[in-house]
Amino acid sequence: MADPFTLTAVTATLAAATITGRIQVADLGYQMWKDFVYNDTKLQKLIALATDMNQTLVAGKAD
């Protein structure tokens, strides 16, 4: 029979590793999303175009 303290320590270590792993995966997903949103020049151009179109429409309504 294994020492109960050893089993507790191993269980706690595995639980901590699982939580850390989940945080790392979530962080990696966030980094990928951030890179896609902020660094993708095509997306930036599309956002700029949509912003310009929106401003043109708003300016047209103001006339």
C-alpha positions in Angstrom: 0.0 0.0 0.0 1.4 3.4 -1.0 1.9 6.1 1.6 -1.3 8.2 1.8 0.8 11.4 2.0 2.6 10.5 -1.2 -0.7 9.8 -2.9 -2.0 13.2 -1.7 1.1 15.0 -3.0 0.9 13.2 -6.4 -2.9 14.0 -6.7 -2.3 17.7 -5.7 0.6 17.9 -8.3 -1.6 16.4 -11.0 -4.4 18.7 -10.2 -2.1 21.7 -10.3 -0.6 20.6 -13.6 -4.1 20.1 -15.1 -5.2 23.7 -14.0 -1.9 25.1 -15.3 -2.4 23.2 -18.6 -5.9 24.6 -19.0 -4.6 28.1 -18.3 -1.8 27.7 -20.8 -4.3 26.4 -23.5 -6.6 29.3 -22.8 -3.7 31.8 -22.9 -2.5 30.2 -26.2 -6.0 30.6 -27.6 -6.2 34.2 -26.5 -2.8 34.9 -28.0 -3.8 33.3 -31.3 -7.0 35.4 -31.4 -5.1 38.5 -30.5 -2.5 37.9 -33.2 -5.3 37.3 -35.8 -7.3 40.4 -34.8 -4.4 42.8 -34.4 -1.8 41.6 -36.8 -3.8 40.4 -39.8 -3.4 43.3 -42.3 -6.3 42.1 -44.5 -8.6 42.2 -41.5 -7.3 45.7 -40.5 -7.9 46.9 -44.1 -11.4 45.4 -43.9 -12.1 47.1 -40.6 -10.7 50.4 -42.0 -13.0 50.1 -45.1 -16.0 49.3 -43.0 -15.2 52.3 -40.7 -14.8 54.6 -43.7 -18.1 53.3 -45.2 -19.9 53.9 -41.9 -18.5 57.4 -41.5 -19.6 58.2 -45.1 -23.1 57.0 -44.4 -23.2 59.0 -41.1 -21.9 62.1 -42.9 -24.5 61.6 -45.7 -27.3 61.5 -43.1 -25.9 64.7 -41.6 -26.2 66.6 -44.9 
